[in-house]
C-alpha cells in the first residue's frame, strides 16, 4: 500500500535549514491502522502532508499502491489524491453556507460526478453516519461531534483507499471524541487504511501499528502481531 524509503523534508528559515523529516522509512500495508505520535515539532504533521500528497519530499521515495509519487506532476498528484485519499482535520473545515449533505457531496461535485449518482452516494453515507435527519442542517446547526461526522463523510464519499486523520478529536468533548474514534475504527474494520496523528496516548495506543516520532525521525515503530 504505502512505502516510504529514506524520505526527507527540508524547510528553509532564513539561512537555516530545518529537517522536518530525516531519513524516514515506513511501510503501511493495506487495511492497516496506524497512529503517529510525538511531541510538537517532531514531524507528525509533515509526515501526514507527505502521505496525503499535500507536500513533496525533498529526497527519498514514496510509493502509493505501487505508484512512485515523487515523480508525478502536480496535476497527477492532485488526481491521485482526489481518487485515493481522504482527509479529516481537527478544525472540520466545513463550508458554513452548505448543508451537511452538500458538504459531503462537494468532492463528488468537484470530480464531475452526475447529480443522480451523487445523491445516492451521499444518502448512503449520511445513513452510515447516523446523520440522515441532519442532511439539511448547516454546520452552525450541528454539534461538534456531528460536524466531525460530516467531515468524515466528506472524506469517505469518494471511497478512498487511505484515510488520514489529523487530531480528529482535538476539538471535541470526551463523549463525542469516543464516538468519532469508534466510527474511524469501524471504517478501518471495513477495509480502509487508517492513519491517525494524535497527541493523545490513549487514542494512539488503540492502533495496531504505532509510530513515535522525535526530531523528524521515527523513534520507534511497533506493530501488534496478527492473530493466528
N, C-alpha and C positions, 0 to 999 in steps of 0.2 A: 504493500500500500504506500508507505512513506519511507524513504531512505534519505537521511542526511549524512553526508560524508565530509568531514573536516570543514564545516561551514563556519565562516567568519563574517562579521558585520561590523564595519568601522564607521564612526562618525567623526567629523572634524569640527572642533570648537576652537575657533581662532587658529593658533599654531599647534594645538594639541590634538592628538588622535585618541579617541575613546573607543576601546574594543568592547562593543556591546555584546557580541558573541565571539568566542575564542575557541576554535578547533572543536566545534560541536558535531559529534557523530551520534545518530539516533535512528533506530528502526521502530516503526509503528505498524504492526500488522493489521490487516482488515478486521474490523469489528473490535478493535482494542478500546480500552477505557483508560486513558492516561491523564494523570494530574501533573501539573507543572507548578512547583512550589519554590520559594526562596524569598529572601528579603528584598525590599525596594531597591531597584537598580541592579538586580542580579542578572537581568537579561530575559526575564519571563515574557514580557510583552513584545520584545523584539523577536524572540523565537516564534511567538504566535503570529506576528505580522509576516514573518518569512514563510511559515507553514500556510498562511492564508493568501500568499502571493500578493500581499499588500506592500511588501518590501523585498528587494532583491539582494542576495548575499554579495558581499564584496569578493569573497573567494569561497570555493568549495562547490559541492554538488547537492542538488535537491531534486529527487525523483518522486513524482506523484503518480501512482498507478503505472509505473514504468516510463513515464514521460520526464525527460530531463528539462526542468522548468527554467533553469538559469539561462538557457539559450533561446527562449521564446521571446517574441516581440511583445510589447505592451498590450497590443490588441489580442494576441494569442493568450497571454496570461489572464486578461480580463474575461475572455470567453471561457477558459478553463475554470476560473474562479466562480463564474456565474453558474456553470453547469454542475460542478462537483463539490463546492464548498459552501457551507452555511455559517453565519456568524451570529453570536449572541453576546451583547455587551452589557456592562453594568448599568449604563445610563439609558437603556432601552432604545433610544434613537428612533422613536415612532414619529410620524408626521402628524402634528396636532389636528389639522383640519380633516384628516381622513378617519373613517370609521375603522373598527377592528378588522372587519372583512377587507376593506380597501387597503389597509396597511399590509395585511398578509398577502394580498393579491399583487402588490407592487412589483416584486421580482418577475412575475409572470407577464405583467403589462410591459415591463422593460424588455423582456425576451420576445415580445410579439406573439404571445400565445393567444389564440382566439377566445373571445369572451365566454362562449359556452363551456369550453374546457376549463377556463379559469374558475368560473362559478362552481362547477362540480368539484374541482380540487379544493377550493377554499372551503366549501361546505364540509368536505371530508376532514380537513384539518381542524376547522372550528369544532366539529363534533369530537374529534380525538382529544382535543384540549379542554373539553367541557366548557366551551365558550359560545355555543350556538345561540344562547339567549343574550349574548353581548355583541353579536355581529354588527349591529347598527350603532354601537356606542363609540364615541370618540375617546382618545386616551385620557382626557381630563374627567371622564365619567367612569373610569375604571380604577380599581385598587392597584397598588404596586405589583402584587402578585399576578393580577390579571394582565397588566401591561407587559410584564415579562413573558407571560404565556403567549401573548400576541406576538412579541418579538421572536419567540421560539417558533411560532407558526410561520412567520415570515421567513425564518432561516431554513425551515424544512419544506416549504411549499414546492420547491423545485426538486425535491427528493435527492439531496446531495449525498455523496458517499462519506463526507467528512464534515463534522460539526465542531466548530471552535467556539468555546465559551470563555470570555474574559471576565472574571469575577462576577458570575451571573447572579449571585445572591447578595452582592455588596450593598445594594440599596433597598433590601427587603428585611422585614422583621423575621424572627426565627421561624414562625409557622409557615409564612409564605416561602421563605428560603428552602425549607424542607420539602414543600410541595414542588418547587421548581427543580430541585435536585432529583426528586423521585421521577419527575417527568423526563428529565435528561437521561436518567439511568434506564428508564423504560425504552426510550428511543435507541439507546445503546443495545439493550437486550433484543430489540427488533432488528439489529444488524448494522446500525450506523456507527462509524468510528467516531469516538468522542474524545476531545482534548479539552480539559478544563484548566485554566490558570486561576489559582486561588492562593490567598494568604491564610486561609482557614485550614489548619492542620486536620481538623475533624473531617472536613469535606475531602481534603486531599487524600487521606488515608482510606477513603471508601473506594478509590480507584484500584483496579487490578494491577496497574502499571504506574509507577510513581517516579518522577524525576525531580531532584532537588538541584537548583542552580545557585551558583555563587560566583560573582565577579565575571559573568559571561561564560563560565564553564559549566558543564554538567558535573556536579559534585558527587551525585550518586544516581544510579539507575536501577530500580528494584522492580521485580515482577513476581506476582504470585504464580505458583505452579498450577497449571491447568489440572482439573480433577481427572482422575484416571477413568 
